[in-house]
Amino acid sequence: MELLDLVVKPTWRGFLVDLIVKNKLDPWDIDLVEVADRYLEEIRKMRALDLRIPANVILASALLLRFKAEAIAFETEAEADAKQIEMIEENIPELVFRANRPRRRRVTLEELINAVDEVMKQGKRLTTRVAIPRVLNIEISKQELHEKIREVYEKAISLKDEESILLFSALLTDKTPENITYYLIPVLHLVQETKMNAWQDEFFGEIFLKVCEEREMEKEMQIKAR
């Protein structure tokens, strides 16, 4: 898959599969750290060419980087445990068996796709409060708010990619605090109405939005009713 193909038919799955094939990686034994680094490198190439990167591709990259961090943390913890076992072995060797050194976390391509796809489908609610450096006084009438909500929803539909995902920043006309708040309020209303999901992969990072289809909206309402 060429970069132009990705822009015309944006799909993180195709991007990931092509990455595996192009680099001749074993789909049954994928190194999470290597894949995350290569994926990010390809995105940087796209940015260097000033190409529009689909939100689902950016989100997949963020998830792969998180998987990478977890894999490295797992490795570090496993090595520490192994050293602890060796220390115990020196004192009471008859009670301890030497464990095999754990490998770097590896998964199959199918497992990796399923893990990313699960987040794509469900997302996470914005439940964490973010500190605001100063109070913003924004007056908006009910009628104006309803119109803004409709406007934001229609704009989100026009900007969403094949996974129904878009970046919150894509909605903005400028990135002043007032304008961000002016768009964030309608988004929060749409989330409340289960017409949209919103989440952040990291604090103060990009906000990902997922436009809900009718079946997804019904599912969200059923969950709320429980």
MODELLER restraints for C-alpha pairs under 7 A, 6 or more apart:
rsr = mdl.restraints
at = mdl.atoms
rsr.add(forms.Gaussian(group=physical.xy_distance, feature=features.Distance(at['CA:1:A'], at['CA:18:A']), mean=6.12, stdev=0.5))
rsr.add(forms.Gaussian(group=physical.xy_distance, feature=features.Distance(at['CA:7:A'], at['CA:52:A']), mean=6.79, stdev=0.5))
rsr.add(forms.Gaussian(group=physical.xy_distance, feature=features.Distance(at['CA:7:A'], at['CA:53:A']), mean=6.94, stdev=0.5))
rsr.add(forms.Gaussian(group=physical.xy_distance, feature=features.Distance(at['CA:10:A'], at['CA:54:A']), mean=6.09, stdev=0.5))
rsr.add(forms.Gaussian(group=physical.xy_distance, feature=features.Distance(at['CA:10:A'], at['CA:162:A']), mean=6.68, stdev=0.5))
rsr.add(forms.Gaussian(group=physical.xy_distance, feature=features.Distance(at['CA:11:A'], at['CA:57:A']), mean=6.73, stdev=0.5))
rsr.add(forms.Gaussian(group=physical.xy_distance, feature=features.Distance(at['CA:11:A'], at['CA:162:A']), mean=6.84, stdev=0.5))
rsr.add(forms.Gaussian(group=physical.xy_distance, feature=features.Distance(at['CA:12:A'], at['CA:56:A']), mean=6.17, stdev=0.5))
rsr.add(forms.Gaussian(group=physical.xy_distance, feature=features.Distance(at['CA:12:A'], at['CA:57:A']), mean=4.76, stdev=0.5))
rsr.add(forms.Gaussian(group=physical.xy_distance, feature=features.Distance(at['CA:12:A'], at['CA:60:A']), mean=6.58, stdev=0.5))
rsr.add(forms.Gaussian(group=physical.xy_distance, feature=features.Distance(at['CA:20:A'], at['CA:27:A']), mean=6.98, stdev=0.5))
rsr.add(forms.Gaussian(group=physical.xy_distance, feature=features.Distance(at['CA:27:A'], at['CA:108:A']), mean=5.58, stdev=0.5))
rsr.add(forms.Gaussian(group=physical.xy_distance, feature=features.Distance(at['CA:27:A'], at['CA:109:A']), mean=4.94, stdev=0.5))
rsr.add(forms.Gaussian(group=physical.xy_distance, feature=features.Distance(at['CA:28:A'], at['CA:107:A']), mean=6.94, stdev=0.5))
rsr.add(forms.Gaussian(group=physical.xy_distance, feature=features.Distance(at['CA:28:A'], at['CA:108:A']), mean=4.35, stdev=0.5))
rsr.add(forms.Gaussian(group=physical.xy_distance, feature=features.Distance(at['CA:28:A'], at['CA:109:A']), mean=6.27, stdev=0.5))
rsr.add(forms.Gaussian(group=physical.xy_distance, feature=features.Distance(at['CA:29:A'], at['CA:106:A']), mean=5.90, stdev=0.5))
rsr.add(forms.Gaussian(group=physical.xy_distance, feature=features.Distance(at['CA:29:A'], at['CA:107:A']), mean=5.64, stdev=0.5))
rsr.add(forms.Gaussian(group=physical.xy_distance, feature=features.Distance(at['CA:29:A'], at['CA:108:A']), mean=5.32, stdev=0.5))
rsr.add(forms.Gaussian(group=physical.xy_distance, feature=features.Distance(at['CA:30:A'], at['CA:106:A']), mean=5.25, stdev=0.5))
rsr.add(forms.Gaussian(group=physical.xy_distance, feature=features.Distance(at['CA:30:A'], at['CA:107:A']), mean=5.25, stdev=0.5))
rsr.add(forms.Gaussian(group=physical.xy_distance, feature=features.Distance(at['CA:30:A'], at['CA:108:A']), mean=5.74, stdev=0.5))
rsr.add(forms.Gaussian(group=physical.xy_distance, feature=features.Distance(at['CA:30:A'], at['CA:109:A']), mean=6.70, stdev=0.5))
rsr.add(forms.Gaussian(group=physical.xy_distance, feature=features.Distance(at['CA:31:A'], at['CA:105:A']), mean=6.82, stdev=0.5))
rsr.add(forms.Gaussian(group=physical.xy_distance, feature=features.Distance(at['CA:31:A'], at['CA:106:A']), mean=4.98, stdev=0.5))
rsr.add(forms.Gaussian(group=physical.xy_distance, feature=features.Distance(at['CA:32:A'], at['CA:67:A']), mean=6.73, stdev=0.5))
rsr.add(forms.Gaussian(group=physical.xy_distance, feature=features.Distance(at['CA:32:A'], at['CA:68:A']), mean=5.59, stdev=0.5))
rsr.add(forms.Gaussian(group=physical.xy_distance, feature=features.Distance(at['CA:32:A'], at['CA:105:A']), mean=6.82, stdev=0.5))
rsr.add(forms.Gaussian(group=physical.xy_distance, feature=features.Distance(at['CA:32:A'], at['CA:106:A']), mean=6.08, stdev=0.5))
rsr.add(forms.Gaussian(group=physical.xy_distance, feature=features.Distance(at['CA:33:A'], at['CA:68:A']), mean=4.76, stdev=0.5))
rsr.add(forms.Gaussian(group=physical.xy_distance, feature=features.Distance(at['CA:36:A'], at['CA:61:A']), mean=6.94, stdev=0.5))
rsr.add(forms.Gaussian(group=physical.xy_distance, feature=features.Distance(at['CA:36:A'], at['CA:64:A']), mean=5.07, stdev=0.5))
rsr.add(forms.Gaussian(group=physical.xy_distance, feature=features.Distance(at['CA:36:A'], at['CA:65:A']), mean=5.53, stdev=0.5))
rsr.add(forms.Gaussian(group=physical.xy_distance, feature=features.Distance(at['CA:36:A'], at['CA:68:A']), mean=6.37, stdev=0.5))
rsr.add(forms.Gaussian(group=physical.xy_distance, feature=features.Distance(at['CA:39:A'], at['CA:61:A']), mean=6.54, stdev=0.5))
rsr.add(forms.Gaussian(group=physical.xy_distance, feature=features.Distance(at['CA:40:A'], at['CA:61:A']), mean=6.21, stdev=0.5))
rsr.add(forms.Gaussian(group=physical.xy_distance, feature=features.Distance(at['CA:54:A'], at['CA:161:A']), mean=6.38, stdev=0.5))
rsr.add(forms.Gaussian(group=physical.xy_distance, feature=features.Distance(at['CA:55:A'], at['CA:161:A']), mean=6.88, stdev=0.5))
rsr.add(forms.Gaussian(group=physical.xy_distance, feature=features.Distance(at['CA:55:A'], at['CA:165:A']), mean=5.92, stdev=0.5))
rsr.add(forms.Gaussian(group=physical.xy_distance, feature=features.Distance(at['CA:55:A'], at['CA:166:A']), mean=4.94, stdev=0.5))
rsr.add(forms.Gaussian(group=physical.xy_distance, feature=features.Distance(at['CA:55:A'], at['CA:167:A']), mean=5.86, stdev=0.5))
rsr.add(forms.Gaussian(group=physical.xy_distance, feature=features.Distance(at['CA:56:A'], at['CA:163:A']), mean=6.42, stdev=0.5))
rsr.add(forms.Gaussian(group=physical.xy_distance, feature=features.Distance(at['CA:56:A'], at['CA:165:A']), mean=5.92, stdev=0.5))
rsr.add(forms.Gaussian(group=physical.xy_distance, feature=features.Distance(at['CA:60:A'], at['CA:116:A']), mean=6.48, stdev=0.5))
rsr.add(forms.Gaussian(group=physical.xy_distance, feature=features.Distance(at['CA:62:A'], at['CA:201:A']), mean=6.96, stdev=0.5))
rsr.add(forms.Gaussian(group=physical.xy_distance, feature=features.Distance(at['CA:63:A'], at['CA:116:A']), mean=6.86, stdev=0.5))
rsr.add(forms.Gaussian(group=physical.xy_distance, feature=features.Distance(at['CA:71:A'], at['CA:104:A']), mean=6.68, stdev=0.5))
rsr.add(forms.Gaussian(group=physical.xy_distance, feature=features.Distance(at['CA:71:A'], at['CA:105:A']), mean=5.42, stdev=0.5))
rsr.add(forms.Gaussian(group=physical.xy_distance, feature=features.Distance(at['CA:75:A'], at['CA:104:A']), mean=5.97, stdev=0.5))
rsr.add(forms.Gaussian(group=physical.xy_distance, feature=features.Distance(at['CA:78:A'], at['CA:102:A']), mean=6.64, stdev=0.5))
rsr.add(forms.Gaussian(group=physical.xy_distance, feature=features.Distance(at['CA:89:A'], at['CA:96:A']), mean=5.92, stdev=0.5))
rsr.add(forms.Gaussian(group=physical.xy_distance, feature=features.Distance(at['CA:123:A'], at['CA:197:A']), mean=6.68, stdev=0.5))
rsr.add(forms.Gaussian(group=physical.xy_distance, feature=features.Distance(at['CA:123:A'], at['CA:199:A']), mean=6.54, stdev=0.5))
rsr.add(forms.Gaussian(group=physical.xy_distance, feature=features.Distance(at['CA:124:A'], at['CA:198:A']), mean=6.57, stdev=0.5))
rsr.add(forms.Gaussian(group=physical.xy_distance, feature=features.Distance(at['CA:124:A'], at['CA:199:A']), mean=5.13, stdev=0.5))
rsr.add(forms.Gaussian(group=physical.xy_distance, feature=features.Distance(at['CA:125:A'], at['CA:197:A']), mean=6.54, stdev=0.5))
rsr.add(forms.Gaussian(group=physical.xy_distance, feature=features.Distance(at['CA:125:A'], at['CA:198:A']), mean=5.73, stdev=0.5))
rsr.add(forms.Gaussian(group=physical.xy_distance, feature=features.Distance(at['CA:125:A'], at['CA:199:A']), mean=5.42, stdev=0.5))
rsr.add(forms.Gaussian(group=physical.xy_distance, feature=features.Distance(at['CA:126:A'], at['CA:198:A']), mean=6.02, stdev=0.5))
rsr.add(forms.Gaussian(group=physical.xy_distance, feature=features.Distance(at['CA:126:A'], at['CA:199:A']), mean=5.08, stdev=0.5))
rsr.add(forms.Gaussian(group=physical.xy_distance, feature=features.Distance(at['CA:136:A'], at['CA:178:A']), mean=6.85, stdev=0.5))
rsr.add(forms.Gaussian(group=physical.xy_distance, feature=features.Distance(at['CA:148:A'], at['CA:186:A']), mean=6.50, stdev=0.5))
rsr.add(forms.Gaussian(group=physical.xy_distance, feature=features.Distance(at['CA:149:A'], at['CA:186:A']), mean=4.73, stdev=0.5))
rsr.add(forms.Gaussian(group=physical.xy_distance, feature=features.Distance(at['CA:152:A'], at['CA:186:A']), mean=6.87, stdev=0.5))
rsr.add(forms.Gaussian(group=physical.xy_distance, feature=features.Distance(at['CA:157:A'], at['CA:211:A']), mean=6.87, stdev=0.5))
rsr.add(forms.Gaussian(group=physical.xy_distance, feature=features.Distance(at['CA:159:A'], at['CA:166:A']), mean=6.45, stdev=0.5))
rsr.add(forms.Gaussian(group=physical.xy_distance, feature=features.Distance(at['CA:160:A'], at['CA:166:A']), mean=4.86, stdev=0.5))
rsr.add(forms.Gaussian(group=physical.xy_distance, feature=features.Distance(at['CA:164:A'], at['CA:210:A']), mean=5.51, stdev=0.5))
rsr.add(forms.Gaussian(group=physical.xy_distance, feature=features.Distance(at['CA:164:A'], at['CA:211:A']), mean=5.47, stdev=0.5))
rsr.add(forms.Gaussian(group=physical.xy_distance, feature=features.Distance(at['CA:165:A'], at['CA:208:A']), mean=6.94, stdev=0.5))
rsr.add(forms.Gaussian(group=physical.xy_distance, feature=features.Distance(at['CA:165:A'], at['CA:209:A']), mean=5.55, stdev=0.5))
rsr.add(forms.Gaussian(group=physical.xy_distance, feature=features.Distance(at['CA:165:A'], at['CA:210:A']), mean=4.41, stdev=0.5))
rsr.add(forms.Gaussian(group=physical.xy_distance, feature=features.Distance(at['CA:165:A'], at['CA:211:A']), mean=6.50, stdev=0.5))
rsr.add(forms.Gaussian(group=physical.xy_distance, feature=features.Distance(at['CA:166:A'], at['CA:208:A']), mean=6.09, stdev=0.5))
rsr.add(forms.Gaussian(group=physical.xy_distance, feature=features.Distance(at['CA:166:A'], at['CA:209:A']), mean=5.33, stdev=0.5))
rsr.add(forms.Gaussian(group=physical.xy_distance, feature=features.Distance(at['CA:166:A'], at['CA:210:A']), mean=6.50, stdev=0.5))
rsr.add(forms.Gaussian(group=physical.xy_distance, feature=features.Distance(at['CA:167:A'], at['CA:207:A']), mean=6.08, stdev=0.5))
rsr.add(forms.Gaussian(group=physical.xy_distance, feature=features.Distance(at['CA:167:A'], at['CA:208:A']), mean=4.93, stdev=0.5))
rsr.add(forms.Gaussian(group=physical.xy_distance, feature=features.Distance(at['CA:167:A'], at['CA:209:A']), mean=5.96, stdev=0.5))
rsr.add(forms.Gaussian(group=physical.xy_distance, feature=features.Distance(at['CA:168:A'], at['CA:207:A']), mean=5.36, stdev=0.5))
rsr.add(forms.Gaussian(group=physical.xy_distance, feature=features.Distance(at['CA:168:A'], at['CA:208:A']), mean=6.01, stdev=0.5))
rsr.add(forms.Gaussian(group=physical.xy_distance, feature=features.Distance(at['CA:168:A'], at['CA:209:A']), mean=6.29, stdev=0.5))
rsr.add(forms.Gaussian(group=physical.xy_distance, feature=features.Distance(at['CA:172:A'], at['CA:180:A']), mean=6.82, stdev=0.5))
rsr.add(forms.Gaussian(group=physical.xy_distance, feature=features.Distance(at['CA:190:A'], at['CA:196:A']), mean=5.52, stdev=0.5))
rsr.add(forms.Gaussian(group=physical.xy_distance, feature=features.Distance(at['CA:191:A'], at['CA:197:A']), mean=5.45, stdev=0.5))
rsr.add(forms.Gaussian(group=physical.xy_distance, feature=features.Distance(at['CA:191:A'], at['CA:198:A']), mean=6.88, stdev=0.5))
rsr.add(forms.Gaussian(group=physical.xy_distance, feature=features.Distance(at['CA:194:A'], at['CA:217:A']), mean=5.51, stdev=0.5))
rsr.add(forms.Gaussian(group=physical.xy_distance, feature=features.Distance(at['CA:194:A'], at['CA:220:A']), mean=6.23, stdev=0.5))
rsr.add(forms.Gaussian(group=physical.xy_distance, feature=features.Distance(at['CA:195:A'], at['CA:211:A']), mean=6.32, stdev=0.5))
rsr.add(forms.Gaussian(group=physical.xy_distance, feature=features.Distance(at['CA:195:A'], at['CA:212:A']), mean=5.19, stdev=0.5))
rsr.add(forms.Gaussian(group=physical.xy_distance, feature=features.Distance(at['CA:195:A'], at['CA:217:A']), mean=6.12, stdev=0.5))
rsr.add(forms.Gaussian(group=physical.xy_distance, feature=features.Distance(at['CA:196:A'], at['CA:209:A']), mean=6.77, stdev=0.5))
rsr.add(forms.Gaussian(group=physical.xy_distance, feature=features.Distance(at['CA:196:A'], at['CA:210:A']), mean=5.56, stdev=0.5))
rsr.add(forms.Gaussian(group=physical.xy_distance, feature=features.Distance(at['CA:196:A'], at['CA:211:A']), mean=4.62, stdev=0.5))
rsr.add(forms.Gaussian(group=physical.xy_distance, feature=features.Distance(at['CA:196:A'], at['CA:212:A']), mean=5.16, stdev=0.5))
rsr.add(forms.Gaussian(group=physical.xy_distance, feature=features.Distance(at['CA:197:A'], at['CA:209:A']), mean=5.67, stdev=0.5))
rsr.add(forms.Gaussian(group=physical.xy_distance, feature=features.Distance(at['CA:197:A'], at['CA:210:A']), mean=5.04, stdev=0.5))
rsr.add(forms.Gaussian(group=physical.xy_distance, feature=features.Distance(at['CA:197:A'], at['CA:211:A']), mean=6.60, stdev=0.5))
rsr.add(forms.Gaussian(group=physical.xy_distance, feature=features.Distance(at['CA:198:A'], at['CA:207:A']), mean=6.73, stdev=0.5))
rsr.add(forms.Gaussian(group=physical.xy_distance, feature=features.Distance(at['CA:198:A'], at['CA:208:A']), mean=5.67, stdev=0.5))
rsr.add(forms.Gaussian(group=physical.xy_distance, feature=features.Distance(at['CA:198:A'], at['CA:209:A']), mean=4.60, stdev=0.5))
rsr.add(forms.Gaussian(group=physical.xy_distance, feature=features.Distance(at['CA:198:A'], at['CA:210:A']), mean=6.44, stdev=0.5))
rsr.add(forms.Gaussian(group=physical.xy_distance, feature=features.Distance(at['CA:199:A'], at['CA:207:A']), mean=5.73, stdev=0.5))
rsr.add(forms.Gaussian(group=physical.xy_distance, feature=features.Distance(at['CA:199:A'], at['CA:208:A']), mean=5.47, stdev=0.5))
rsr.add(forms.Gaussian(group=physical.xy_distance, feature=features.Distance(at['CA:199:A'], at['CA:209:A']), mean=6.80, stdev=0.5))
rsr.add(forms.Gaussian(group=physical.xy_distance, feature=features.Distance(at['CA:200:A'], at['CA:206:A']), mean=6.19, stdev=0.5))
rsr.add(forms.Gaussian(group=physical.xy_distance, feature=features.Distance(at['CA:200:A'], at['CA:207:A']), mean=4.87, stdev=0.5))
rsr.add(forms.Gaussian(group=physical.xy_distance, feature=features.Distance(at['CA:200:A'], at['CA:208:A']), mean=6.11, stdev=0.5))
